[in-house]
């Protein structure tokens, strides 16, 4: 089954055609017949004989976009003047910038913002390092750190190619939680070098968001940084995914009527995200989880188990199952896909429990096309924005860091993660939960504040907070002189 045209493969075709009735309609019909989805149509120029329009078209993929252009070019008296890839245009020159919070207009402004006045502030921080939270950007700044080894579904593409993703992450931090984030892509895969580099950068940041670092190195890097830094360290690929998966499951179970303790879950993919998702579901009460990889079910007797798969083998699969994904999904209530496209089939769904819950989150192509799953599943969620129930980390990490920064947290605890999941689920009133609405939209403005508040409260109760929020808001006044 073909994918649905998406804005991620959106182009603007500048098309010249005869200025007469029906000519534009023929161009649009041709695009539609080629499978393109037309968006805006804008006038560029209208002449006596010829017109030029910019036509925005969504395609399924790059090859499909090119085939649409070829179809239009074949029309008589029609010329494609130019084709602009809207996604690439969005990334031209990068997607973020640094701006001053104030203008420097006079000598007085300069003397306070920079030398000589700034020396007083430097001395104050030297005498009391905690004042860095009030007197620098540290209080609201997160480093988004990657080595480019596990970027999206692209794999090890290196630090330079990872930058567009890290820039996008920084945009989301700012847009959804007013957190200033900066992309830092490191040209090393050595865990020791990564840890040392992040430790040396840490004084300027209030939190560290690790991103797209491959397993099993990501476990060691996060664990070491959490031990050696006094600010929150959060590997979003693991814990952000886990938080949103739990939030989605909380609401999905409201529809199915089952309890966490009754759910039999099957994971396809037991890497970093798989381990984190399994841990948080188990903390929430799920008792029966089976993990699968490309070699089949993970169990203690298998050879060559690395860090993540070794943990899975030792803590899941209570029935001792062996075999393939086909064996694992029989009778299962929940499928959690964190692997590769098209590993789950309709035949698999038919062997699961009645109306199972399917979280097919491989990106950009899920483990099963939603169109195939809808007939046999009770609830379907993906990682994509063009289907209902998008399980997207942006529902989690802006609010988690907002809450952690507000209380100047030393770490992000398990209770803070559970609080975040419940907050996300709770944004949707119980009477509004539906099979196609188990998770809020990423644009729901209630999400980040709800998560931030829940995380801050959990952090205070856990003892992770340096300051309660009220103190943080009055620190400047009390410490200015």
DRENDO-1510 file (C-alpha; in Angstrom, 1 decimal, always signed):
<recs>
REC; n; res; u; v; w
REC; 1; UNK; +0.0; +0.0; +0.0 .
REC; 2; UNK; +1.4; +3.4; -1.0 .
REC; 3; UNK; +2.2; +6.1; +1.5 .
REC; 4; UNK; +0.1; +9.2; +1.8 .
REC; 5; UNK; +1.7; +12.4; +0.3 .
REC; 6; UNK; +3.3; +14.4; +3.1 .
REC; 7; UNK; +4.6; +17.9; +3.6 .
REC; 8; UNK; +8.1; +16.4; +4.3 .
REC; 9; UNK; +8.2; +15.9; +0.5 .
REC; 10; UNK; +6.7; +19.2; -0.5 .
REC; 11; UNK; +7.7; +21.1; -3.5 .
REC; 12; UNK; +6.7; +24.4; -5.2 .
REC; 13; UNK; +6.4; +24.1; -8.9 .
REC; 14; UNK; +6.7; +27.3; -10.8 .
REC; 15; UNK; +4.6; +26.6; -13.9 .
REC; 16; UNK; +4.1; +28.6; -17.1 .
REC; 17; UNK; +1.0; +27.8; -19.1 .
REC; 18; UNK; -1.4; +29.5; -21.7 .
REC; 19; UNK; -3.6; +32.2; -20.2 .
REC; 20; UNK; -6.9; +30.7; -21.2 .
REC; 21; UNK; -9.8; +29.0; -19.5 .
REC; 22; UNK; -9.1; +25.4; -18.4 .
REC; 23; UNK; -5.3; +25.5; -18.7 .
REC; 24; UNK; -4.7; +25.8; -15.0 .
REC; 25; UNK; -7.3; +23.1; -14.3 .
REC; 26; UNK; -5.5; +20.7; -16.7 .
REC; 27; UNK; -2.2; +21.2; -14.8 .
REC; 28; UNK; -3.9; +20.5; -11.5 .
REC; 29; UNK; -5.7; +17.5; -12.8 .
REC; 30; UNK; -2.4; +16.1; -14.1 .
REC; 31; UNK; -0.8; +16.6; -10.7 .
REC; 32; UNK; -3.7; +14.8; -9.0 .
REC; 33; UNK; -3.6; +11.9; -11.5 .
REC; 34; UNK; +0.1; +11.5; -10.8 .
REC; 35; UNK; -0.7; +11.1; -7.1 .
REC; 36; UNK; +0.3; +14.6; -5.9 .
REC; 37; UNK; -1.7; +16.5; -3.3 .
REC; 38; UNK; -2.1; +20.2; -4.3 .
REC; 39; UNK; -1.8; +22.8; -1.6 .
REC; 40; UNK; -1.6; +26.5; -2.4 .
REC; 41; UNK; -1.8; +28.0; -5.9 .
REC; 42; UNK; -0.3; +31.5; -6.1 .
REC; 43; UNK; -0.1; +33.9; -8.9 .
REC; 44; UNK; +3.4; +35.0; -10.0 .
REC; 45; UNK; +2.5; +36.8; -13.2 .
REC; 46; UNK; -0.4; +37.0; -15.6 .
REC; 47; UNK; +0.2; +38.1; -19.2 .
REC; 48; UNK; -1.9; +38.4; -22.3 .
REC; 49; UNK; -0.8; +35.0; -23.6 .
REC; 50; UNK; +0.9; +33.2; -20.7 .
REC; 51; UNK; +0.4; +32.9; -17.0 .
REC; 52; UNK; +2.9; +31.8; -14.3 .
REC; 53; UNK; +1.7; +30.2; -11.0 .
REC; 54; UNK; +3.5; +28.7; -8.0 .
REC; 55; UNK; +1.8; +25.4; -7.2 .
REC; 56; UNK; +2.6; +23.7; -3.8 .
REC; 57; UNK; +2.5; +19.9; -4.1 .
REC; 58; UNK; +3.0; +17.2; -1.5 .
REC; 59; UNK; +4.4; +13.9; -2.7 .
REC; 60; UNK; +5.1; +10.4; -1.1 .
REC; 61; UNK; +8.8; +10.5; -1.5 .
REC; 62; UNK; +11.6; +12.1; -3.6 .
REC; 63; UNK; +11.1; +9.8; -6.6 .
REC; 64; UNK; +7.3; +10.5; -6.6 .
REC; 65; UNK; +7.9; +14.2; -6.5 .
REC; 66; UNK; +10.1; +13.9; -9.6 .
REC; 67; UNK; +7.5; +11.9; -11.4 .
REC; 68; UNK; +4.9; +14.6; -10.8 .
REC; 69; UNK; +7.2; +17.2; -12.3 .
REC; 70; UNK; +7.8; +14.9; -15.4 .
REC; 71; UNK; +4.0; +14.5; -15.8 .
REC; 72; UNK; +3.4; +18.3; -15.8 .
REC; 73; UNK; +6.3; +18.8; -18.2 .
REC; 74; UNK; +4.7; +16.5; -20.7 .
REC; 75; UNK; +1.6; +18.7; -21.1 .
REC; 76; UNK; +1.5; +20.7; -24.3 .
REC; 77; UNK; +2.4; +24.4; -24.1 .
REC; 78; UNK; +3.3; +24.0; -20.4 .
REC; 79; UNK; +6.7; +24.7; -19.0 .
REC; 80; UNK; +8.0; +24.0; -15.5 .
REC; 81; UNK; +10.1; +27.0; -14.9 .
REC; 82; UNK; +11.5; +26.0; -11.5 .
REC; 83; UNK; +11.1; +23.4; -8.8 .
REC; 84; UNK; +11.9; +24.3; -5.1 .
REC; 85; UNK; +12.0; +21.7; -2.4 .
REC; 86; UNK; +10.2; +23.4; +0.5 .
REC; 87; UNK; +11.9; +21.3; +3.1 .
REC; 88; UNK; +15.4; +22.2; +1.9 .
REC; 89; UNK; +14.4; +25.9; +1.7 .
REC; 90; UNK; +13.4; +25.8; +5.4 .
REC; 91; UNK; +16.9; +24.6; +6.3 .
REC; 92; UNK; +18.9; +27.2; +4.2 .
REC; 93; UNK; +21.4; +28.9; +6.5 .
REC; 94; UNK; +20.3; +26.8; +9.5 .
REC; 95; UNK; +17.0; +27.0; +11.5 .
REC; 96; UNK; +18.1; +28.9; +14.6 .
REC; 97; UNK; +20.1; +32.0; +15.6 .
REC; 98; UNK; +21.3; +33.7; +18.7 .
REC; 99; UNK; +19.8; +37.1; +19.6 .
REC; 100; UNK; +20.5; +39.6; +22.3 .
REC; 101; UNK; +17.8; +40.2; +24.9 .
REC; 102; UNK; +18.6; +43.9; +25.0 .
REC; 103; UNK; +20.0; +46.5; +22.7 .
REC; 104; UNK; +23.4; +48.2; +23.3 .
REC; 105; UNK; +22.6; +51.9; +22.4 .
REC; 106; UNK; +24.8; +54.0; +24.7 .
REC; 107; UNK; +28.1; +53.9; +26.5 .
REC; 108; UNK; +26.3; +53.2; +29.7 .
REC; 109; UNK; +24.6; +50.1; +28.2 .
REC; 110; UNK; +28.0; +48.9; +27.0 .
REC; 111; UNK; +29.7; +49.5; +30.4 .
REC; 112; UNK; +27.0; +47.4; +32.2 .
REC; 113; UNK; +26.6; +44.6; +29.7 .
REC; 114; UNK; +30.3; +44.3; +29.1 .
REC; 115; UNK; +33.5; +45.8; +30.6 .
REC; 116; UNK; +33.9; +47.2; +33.1 .
REC; 117; UNK; +30.6; +46.5; +34.8 .
REC; 118; UNK; +30.5; +42.8; +33.8 .
REC; 119; UNK; +33.6; +42.2; +36.1 .
REC; 120; UNK; +31.4; +42.7; +39.2 .
REC; 121; UNK; +29.0; +40.0; +38.0 .
REC; 122; UNK; +32.0; +37.6; +37.3 .
REC; 123; UNK; +33.3; +38.2; +40.8 .
REC; 124; UNK; +29.9; +37.5; +42.3 .
REC; 125; UNK; +29.7; +34.1; +40.5 .
REC; 126; UNK; +33.2; +33.3; +41.5 .
REC; 127; UNK; +32.3; +33.9; +45.1 .
REC; 128; UNK; +29.1; +31.9; +44.9 .
REC; 129; UNK; +28.9; +29.6; +41.8 .
REC; 130; UNK; +25.1; +29.1; +42.4 .
REC; 131; UNK; +24.6; +32.6; +41.2 .
REC; 132; UNK; +25.4; +31.5; +37.7 .
REC; 133; UNK; +21.8; +30.3; +37.6 .
REC; 134; UNK; +20.5; +33.8; +38.0 .
REC; 135; UNK; +23.2; +35.9; +36.3 .
REC; 136; UNK; +23.9; +33.9; +33.2 .
REC; 137; UNK; +21.9; +32.0; +30.6 .
REC; 138; UNK; +22.6; +28.7; +32.5 .
REC; 139; UNK; +19.2; +28.9; +34.2 .
REC; 140; UNK; +17.3; +28.4; +30.9 .
REC; 141; UNK; +19.8; +26.7; +28.6 .
REC; 142; UNK; +20.1; +23.1; +27.5 .
REC; 143; UNK; +22.8; +21.5; +25.3 .
REC; 144; UNK; +21.5; +19.1; +22.7 .
REC; 145; UNK; +24.5; +16.7; +22.2 .
REC; 146; UNK; +24.9; +14.1; +19.6 .
REC; 147; UNK; +27.7; +12.2; +17.8 .
REC; 148; UNK; +25.5; +11.5; +14.8 .
REC; 149; UNK; +25.6; +7.7; +15.1 .
REC; 150; UNK; +21.9; +6.9; +15.4 .
REC; 151; UNK; +20.1; +9.7; +13.6 .
REC; 152; UNK; +16.3; +9.1; +13.0 .
REC; 153; UNK; +16.1; +6.0; +10.9 .
REC; 154; UNK; +19.3; +7.0; +9.0 .
REC; 155; UNK; +21.8; +5.4; +11.3 .
REC; 156; UNK; +25.4; +6.5; +11.6 .
REC; 157; UNK; +25.6; +9.6; +9.3 .
REC; 158; UNK; +28.1; +11.6; +11.3 .
REC; 159; UNK; +28.0; +14.8; +13.3 .
REC; 160; UNK; +27.7; +17.2; +10.4 .
REC; 161; UNK; +24.7; +15.4; +8.9 .
REC; 162; UNK; +23.2; +15.3; +12.3 .
REC; 163; UNK; +23.1; +19.0; +12.7 .
REC; 164; UNK; +19.7; +19.6; +11.0 .
REC; 165; UNK; +18.0; +17.3; +13.5 .
REC; 166; UNK; +19.8; +18.9; +16.5 .
REC; 167; UNK; +18.8; +22.4; +15.2 .
REC; 168; UNK; +15.2; +21.2; +14.9 .
REC; 169; UNK; +15.4; +20.0; +18.5 .
REC; 170; UNK; +16.5; +23.4; +19.7 .
REC; 171; UNK; +13.6; +25.0; +17.8 .
REC; 172; UNK; +11.2; +22.7; +19.6 .
REC; 173; UNK; +12.6; +23.5; +23.0 .
REC; 174; UNK; +12.1; +27.2; +22.3 .
REC; 175; UNK; +8.7; +27.0; +20.6 .
REC; 176; UNK; +7.0; +24.7; +23.2 .
REC; 177; UNK; +8.7; +25.6; +26.5 .
REC; 178; UNK; +10.7; +28.8; +26.0 .
REC; 179; UNK; +13.9; +26.9; +26.8 .
REC; 180; UNK; +17.1; +28.1; +25.0 .
REC; 181; UNK; +18.8; +25.1; +23.5 .
REC; 182; UNK; +22.0; +24.8; +21.4 .
REC; 183; UNK; +23.0; +22.0; +19.1 .
REC; 184; UNK; +26.4; +20.4; +19.8 .
REC; 185; UNK; +27.5; +17.7; +17.4 .
REC; 186; UNK; +30.8; +16.0; +18.4 .
REC; 187; UNK; +33.2; +14.5; +16.0 .
REC; 188; UNK; +34.0; +11.5; +18.0 .
REC; 189; UNK; +32.4; +8.1; +18.8 .
REC; 190; UNK; +34.6; +7.4; +21.8 .
REC; 191; UNK; +32.5; +7.3; +25.0 .
REC; 192; UNK; +35.4; +8.6; +27.1 .
REC; 193; UNK; +35.9; +11.6; +24.8 .
REC; 194; UNK; +32.1; +12.4; +24.7 .
REC; 195; UNK; +31.8; +12.2; +28.4 .
REC; 196; UNK; +34.8; +14.5; +29.0 .
REC; 197; UNK; +33.7; +17.0; +26.3 .
REC; 198; UNK; +30.2; +17.3; +27.8 .
REC; 199; UNK; +31.6; +17.6; +31.3 .
REC; 200; UNK; +33.8; +20.5; +30.1 .
REC; 201; UNK; +30.9; +22.2; +28.4 .
REC; 202; UNK; +28.5; +21.7; +31.3 .
REC; 203; UNK; +29.2; +24.9; +33.3 .
REC; 204; UNK; +27.3; +27.0; +30.7 .
REC; 205; UNK; +24.2; +24.8; +30.7 .
REC; 206; UNK; +21.3; +24.0; +33.0 .
REC; 207; UNK; +20.7; +20.6; +31.4 .
REC; 208; UNK; +22.1; +18.1; +28.9 .
REC; 209; UNK; +19.8; +16.5; +26.3 .
REC; 210; UNK; +21.6; +13.5; +24.7 .
REC; 211; UNK; +20.3; +12.7; +21.2 .
REC; 212; UNK; +20.8; +10.1; +18.5 .
REC; 213; UNK; +23.7; +8.3; +20.1 .
REC; 214; UNK; +23.8; +4.6; +19.2 .
REC; 215; UNK; +23.4; +1.7; +21.6 .
REC; 216; UNK; +25.0; +0.3; +23.7 .
REC; 217; UNK; +27.3; +3.3; +24.0 .
REC; 218; UNK; +24.4; +5.6; +24.9 .
REC; 219; UNK; +23.8; +3.7; +28.1 .
REC; 220; UNK; +27.4; +4.1; +29.4 .
REC; 221; UNK; +27.5; +7.8; +28.3 .
REC; 222; UNK; +24.3; +8.7; +30.0 .
REC; 223; UNK; +25.1; +6.8; +33.2 .
REC; 224; UNK; +28.5; +8.3; +33.6 .
REC; 225; UNK; +27.3; +11.9; +32.9 .
REC; 226; UNK; +24.4; +11.4; +35.4 .
REC; 227; UNK; +26.9; +10.4; +38.0 .
REC; 228; UNK; +29.5; +13.1; +37.3 .
REC; 229; UNK; +27.3; +16.2; +36.6 .
REC; 230; UNK; +25.0; +18.1; +39.0 .
REC; 231; UNK; +22.6; +19.0; +36.3 .
REC; 232; UNK; +19.9; +16.9; +34.5 .
REC; 233; UNK; +21.1; +14.5; +31.8 .
REC; 234; UNK; +18.4; +13.1; +29.7 .
REC; 235; UNK; +18.8; +10.8; +26.7 .
REC; 236; UNK; +15.6; +11.7; +24.8 .
REC; 237; UNK; +15.7; +8.7; +22.4 .
REC; 238; UNK; +15.4; +6.5; +25.4 .
REC; 239; UNK; +13.4; +8.3; +28.0 .
REC; 240; UNK; +11.4; +10.8; +25.9 .
REC; 241; UNK; +10.1; +7.9; +23.8 .
REC; 242; UNK; +9.3; +5.9; +26.9 .
REC; 243; UNK; +7.4; +8.7; +28.6 .
REC; 244; UNK; +5.1; +9.3; +25.6 .
REC; 245; UNK; +4.6; +5.6; +25.0 .
REC; 246; UNK; +3.4; +5.2; +28.6 .
REC; 247; UNK; +1.1; +8.2; +28.2 .
REC; 248; UNK; -0.4; +6.7; +25.1 .
REC; 249; UNK; -0.9; +3.4; +26.8 .
REC; 250; UNK; -2.5; +4.9; +29.8 .
REC; 251; UNK; -5.3; +6.3; +27.6 .
REC; 252; UNK; -5.4; +3.3; +25.3 .
REC; 253; UNK; -6.2; +1.1; +28.3 .
REC; 254; UNK; -9.1; +3.4; +29.2 .
REC; 255; UNK; -10.7; +2.3; +25.9 .
REC; 256; UNK; -9.9; -1.4; +26.1 .
REC; 257; UNK; -10.8; -1.7; +29.8 .
REC; 258; UNK; -7.7; -3.6; +30.6 .
REC; 259; UNK; -5.3; -2.8; +33.5 .
REC; 260; UNK; -1.5; -2.4; +33.2 .
REC; 261; UNK; -1.0; -5.7; +35.1 .
REC; 262; UNK; -3.0; -7.6; +32.5 .
REC; 263; UNK; -1.3; -6.4; +29.4 .
REC; 264; UNK; +0.9; -8.8; +27.4 .
REC; 265; UNK; +3.3; -6.6; +25.4 .
REC; 266; UNK; +5.6; -7.4; +22.5 .
REC; 267; UNK; +8.5; -5.2; +21.5 .
REC; 268; UNK; +10.0; -5.1; +18.1 .
REC; 269; UNK; +13.4; -3.5; +18.7 .
REC; 270; UNK; +15.3; -3.8; +22.0 .
REC; 271; UNK; +17.8; -1.0; +21.6 .
REC; 272; UNK; +18.1; +2.1; +23.7 .
REC; 273; UNK; +14.4; +3.2; +23.3 .
REC; 274; UNK; +13.2; -0.4; +23.7 .
REC; 275; UNK; +14.9; -0.8; +27.1 .
REC; 276; UNK; +13.7; +2.6; +28.3 .
REC; 277; UNK; +10.1; +1.8; +27.2 .
REC; 278; UNK; +10.2; -1.6; +28.8 .
REC; 279; UNK; +11.5; -0.1; +32.1 .
REC; 280; UNK; +8.9; +2.6; +32.3 .
REC; 281; UNK; +6.0; +0.2; +31.4 .
REC; 282; UNK; +7.2; -2.2; +34.1 .
REC; 283; UNK; +7.4; +0.7; +36.6 .
REC; 284; UNK; +3.8; +1.5; +35.7 .
REC; 285; UNK; +2.7; -2.1; +36.3 .
REC; 286; UNK; +3.1; -4.1; +33.1 .
REC; 287; UNK; +4.4; -7.6; +34.0 .
REC; 288; UNK; +4.6; -9.5; +30.7 .
REC; 289; UNK; +6.9; -8.1; +28.1 .
REC; 290; UNK; +8.6; -10.0; +25.3 .
REC; 291; UNK; +11.3; -8.4; +23.2 .
REC; 292; UNK; +12.3; -9.3; +19.6 .
REC; 293; UNK; +15.1; -8.3; +17.3 .
REC; 294; UNK; +16.1; -9.4; +13.8 .
REC; 295; UNK; +17.1; -12.8; +15.2 .
REC; 296; UNK; +13.8; -13.3; +17.0 .
REC; 297; UNK; +12.7; -13.4; +20.6 .
REC; 298; UNK; +15.3; -12.3; +23.2 .
REC; 299; UNK; +15.9; -14.8; +25.9 .
REC; 300; UNK; +18.7; -15.7; +28.3 .
REC; 301; UNK; +20.0; -18.7; +26.3 .
REC; 302; UNK; +20.7; -16.7; +23.2 .
REC; 303; UNK; +24.3; -15.9; +22.3 .
REC; 304; UNK; +25.8; -12.5; +21.7 .
REC; 305; UNK; +23.5; -10.4; +23.8 .
REC; 306; UNK; +24.9; -6.9; +24.2 .
REC; 307; UNK; +24.1; -4.5; +27.0 .
REC; 308; UNK; +20.5; -3.7; +26.1 .
REC; 309; UNK; +19.6; -7.2; +24.9 .
REC; 310; UNK; +21.2; -8.6; +28.0 .
REC; 311; UNK; +19.0; -6.5; +30.2 .
REC; 312; UNK; +16.0; -7.5; +28.2 .
REC; 313; UNK; +16.9; -11.2; +28.5 .
REC; 314; UNK; +17.3; -10.9; +32.2 .
REC; 315; UNK; +14.2; -8.8; +33.1 .
REC; 316; UNK; +11.5; -9.8; +30.6 .
REC; 317; UNK; +9.9; -12.8; +28.9 .
REC; 318; UNK; +8.5; -14.4; +32.0 .
REC; 319; UNK; +7.2; -17.4; +30.1 .
REC; 320; UNK; +10.6; -18.2; +28.5 .
REC; 321; UNK; +9.3; -17.9; +24.9 .
REC; 322; UNK; +11.7; -18.7; +22.0 .
REC; 323; UNK; +11.2; -18.3; +18.3 .
REC; 324; UNK; +10.3; -15.4; +16.0 .
REC; 325; UNK; +8.1; -12.3; +16.1 .
REC; 326; UNK; +5.3; -14.5; +14.8 .
REC; 327; UNK; +5.5; -16.6; +17.9 .
REC; 328; UNK; +5.8; -13.6; +20.2 .
REC; 329; UNK; +2.7; -11.8; +19.0 .
REC; 330; UNK; +0.3; -14.6; +19.5 .
REC; 331; UNK; -2.3; -13.5; +22.0 .
REC; 332; UNK; -0.5; -10.2; +22.7 .
REC; 333; UNK; -2.5; -7.1; +23.7 .
REC; 334; UNK; +0.2; -4.5; +22.8 .
REC; 335; UNK; +2.8; -4.2; +20.0 .
REC; 336; UNK; +5.5; -1.6; +20.6 .
REC; 337; UNK; +7.5; -1.0; +17.4 .
REC; 338; UNK; +10.9; +0.6; +17.7 .
REC; 339; UNK; +12.6; -1.1; +14.8 .
REC; 340; UNK; +12.2; -1.2; +11.0 .
REC; 341; UNK; +9.4; -0.9; +8.5 .
REC; 342; UNK; +7.0; -3.6; +7.6 .
REC; 343; UNK; +8.0; -6.3; +10.1 .
REC; 344; UNK; +4.4; -6.6; +11.4 .
REC; 345; UNK; +1.8; -8.1; +9.0 .
REC; 346; UNK; -1.9; -8.4; +8.9 .
REC; 347; UNK; -1.5; -12.1; +9.6 .
REC; 348; UNK; +0.3; -11.2; +12.8 .
REC; 349; UNK; -2.5; -9.0; +13.9 .
REC; 350; UNK; -5.0; -11.8; +13.3 .
REC; 351; UNK; -3.2; -13.9; +15.9 .
REC; 352; UNK; -3.1; -11.2; +18.6 .
REC; 353; UNK; -5.8; -10.5; +21.2 .
REC; 354; UNK; -9.1; -9.0; +20.1 .
REC; 355; UNK; -8.6; -5.4; +18.9 .
REC; 356; UNK; -5.0; -5.1; +20.0 .
REC; 357; UNK; -3.1; -1.9; +20.6 .
REC; 358; UNK; -0.5; -1.2; +17.9 .
REC; 359; UNK; +2.2; +1.4; +18.4 .
REC; 360; UNK; +4.2; +1.2; +15.2 .
REC; 361; UNK; +6.8; +4.0; +15.6 .
REC; 362; UNK; +9.6; +3.3; +13.1 .
REC; 363; UNK; +10.2; +6.5; +11.2 .
REC; 364; UNK; +9.6; +7.5; +8.6 .
REC; 365; UNK; +8.0; +4.2; +7.6 .
REC; 366; UNK; +6.3; +2.3; +10.4 .
REC; 367; UNK; +6.4; -1.5; +11.2 .
REC; 368; UNK; +3.0; -1.8; +9.5 .
REC; 369; UNK; +1.1; +0.7; +7.4 .
REC; 370; UNK; -1.8; +2.1; +9.5 .
REC; 371; UNK; -4.2; +1.6; +6.6 .
REC; 372; UNK; -3.5; -2.1; +6.8 .
REC; 373; UNK; -3.8; -2.2; +10.6 .
REC; 374; UNK; -7.0; -0.3; +11.1 .
REC; 375; UNK; -9.3; -3.2; +10.3 .
REC; 376; UNK; -7.8; -5.6; +12.7 .
REC; 377; UNK; -6.5; -3.3; +15.5 .
REC; 378; UNK; -8.4; -1.5; +18.2 .
REC; 379; UNK; -6.0; +1.4; +18.4 .
REC; 380; UNK; -3.1; +2.4; +16.1 .
REC; 381; UNK; -0.5; +4.9; +16.8 .
REC; 382; UNK; +2.7; +5.9; +14.9 .
REC; 383; UNK; +5.5; +8.3; +15.1 .
REC; 384; UNK; +4.2; +10.2; +12.0 .
REC; 385; UNK; +2.4; +13.5; +12.0 .
REC; 386; UNK; +0.1; +12.6; +9.1 .
REC; 387; UNK; -1.8; +10.0; +11.0 .
REC; 388; UNK; -3.9; +10.2; +14.3 .
REC; 389; UNK; -2.2; +9.3; +17.6 .
REC; 390; UNK; +1.3; +10.6; +16.9 .
REC; 391; UNK; +3.7; +9.3; +19.5 .
REC; 392; UNK; +6.2; +12.2; +19.4 .
REC; 393; UNK; +8.9; +13.1; +21.9 .
REC; 394; UNK; +8.1; +16.7; +21.5 .
REC; 395; UNK; +5.2; +16.0; +23.9 .
REC; 396; UNK; +7.7; +15.2; +26.5 .
REC; 397; UNK; +11.2; +16.8; +26.5 .
REC; 398; UNK; +10.3; +20.5; +26.4 .
REC; 399; UNK; +8.0; +20.2; +29.4 .
REC; 400; UNK; +10.4; +17.9; +31.3 .
REC; 401; UNK; +13.3; +20.3; +30.9 .
REC; 402; UNK; +11.1; +23.3; +31.7 .
REC; 403; UNK; +10.1; +21.7; +34.9 .
REC; 404; UNK; +13.6; +20.6; +35.7 .
REC; 405; UNK; +15.1; +24.0; +35.0 .
REC; 406; UNK; +12.4; +25.8; +37.1 .
REC; 407; UNK; +13.5; +23.9; +40.2 .
REC; 408; UNK; +17.2; +23.8; +39.2 .
REC; 409; UNK; +17.0; +20.1; +39.3 .
REC; 410; UNK; +20.2; +18.0; +39.8 .
REC; 411; UNK; +18.7; +15.1; +37.9 .
REC; 412; UNK; +15.6; +13.8; +36.2 .
REC; 413; UNK; +14.3; +10.9; +38.4 .
REC; 414; UNK; +12.1; +8.0; +37.5 .
REC; 415; UNK; +9.3; +9.6; +39.4 .
REC; 416; UNK; +9.6; +12.7; +37.4 .
REC; 417; UNK; +9.3; +10.7; +34.2 .
REC; 418; UNK; +6.2; +8.9; +35.5 .
REC; 419; UNK; +4.7; +12.2; +36.4 .
REC; 420; UNK; +5.4; +13.5; +32.9 .
REC; 421; UNK; +3.6; +10.5; +31.3 .
REC; 422; UNK; +0.6; +10.9; +33.5 .
REC; 423; UNK; +0.5; +14.6; +32.8 .
REC; 424; UNK; +0.5; +14.1; +29.1 .
REC; 425; UNK; -2.3; +11.5; +29.3 .
REC; 426; UNK; -4.3; +13.7; +31.6 .
REC; 427; UNK; -4.4; +16.6; +29.1 .
REC; 428; UNK; -7.2; +14.6; +27.4 .
REC; 429; UNK; -10.3; +14.4; +29.5 .
REC; 430; UNK; -11.5; +10.9; +30.1 .
REC; 431; UNK; -14.7; +11.5; +28.3 .
REC; 432; UNK; -12.8; +12.7; +25.2 .
REC; 433; UNK; -10.4; +9.7; +24.9 .
REC; 434; UNK; -11.1; +7.8; +21.7 .
REC; 435; UNK; -9.3; +5.2; +19.5 .
REC; 436; UNK; -8.0; +8.0; +17.3 .
REC; 437; UNK; -7.3; +10.4; +20.2 .
REC; 438; UNK; -5.3; +8.7; +22.9 .
REC; 439; UNK; -2.5; +11.3; +22.8 .
REC; 440; UNK; -2.6; +15.1; +22.6 .
REC; 441; UNK; -1.5; +16.9; +19.5 .
REC; 442; UNK; +2.0; +18.2; +19.6 .
REC; 443; UNK; +0.5; +21.6; +19.1 .
REC; 444; UNK; -1.7; +21.4; +22.1 .
REC; 445; UNK; -0.6; +24.4; +24.2 .
REC; 446; UNK; -1.7; +22.6; +27.4 .
REC; 447; UNK; +0.9; +19.9; +27.2 .
REC; 448; UNK; +4.2; +21.5; +28.1 .
REC; 449; UNK; +2.9; +23.5; +31.0 .
REC; 450; UNK; +1.1; +20.5; +32.4 .
REC; 451; UNK; +4.3; +18.4; +32.1 .
REC; 452; UNK; +6.5; +21.1; +33.6 .
REC; 453; UNK; +4.3; +21.5; +36.6 .
REC; 454; UNK; +4.0; +17.7; +37.2 .
REC; 455; UNK; +7.8; +17.3; +36.8 .
REC; 456; UNK; +8.6; +20.2; +39.1 .
REC; 457; UNK; +6.3; +18.8; +41.8 .
REC; 458; UNK; +7.8; +15.3; +41.5 .
REC; 459; UNK; +11.3; +16.7; +41.6 .
REC; 460; UNK; +10.6; +18.6; +44.8 .
REC; 461; UNK; +9.2; +15.4; +46.4 .
REC; 462; UNK; +12.1; +13.4; +45.2 .
REC; 463; UNK; +14.7; +15.8; +46.5 .
REC; 464; UNK; +16.1; +16.6; +43.1 .
REC; 465; UNK; +15.4; +20.3; +43.4 .
REC; 466; UNK; +18.0; +22.8; +44.4 .
REC; 467; UNK; +15.4; +25.5; +44.8 .
REC; 468; UNK; +11.6; +25.5; +44.9 .
REC; 469; UNK; +10.1; +27.6; +42.2 .
REC; 470; UNK; +9.2; +30.5; +44.5 .
REC; 471; UNK; +12.7; +30.8; +45.7 .
REC; 472; UNK; +14.1; +30.7; +42.1 .
REC; 473; UNK; +11.9; +33.6; +41.2 .
REC; 474; UNK; +13.1; +35.8; +44.0 .
REC; 475; UNK; +16.8; +34.8; +44.1 .
REC; 476; UNK; +17.9; +37.8; +42.0 .
REC; 477; UNK; +16.3; +40.3; +44.3 .
REC; 478; UNK; +17.7; +38.7; +47.4 .
REC; 479; UNK; +21.3; +38.2; +46.1 .
REC; 480; UNK; +21.8; +41.3; +43.9 .
REC; 481; UNK; +24.1; +43.1; +46.3 .
</recs>
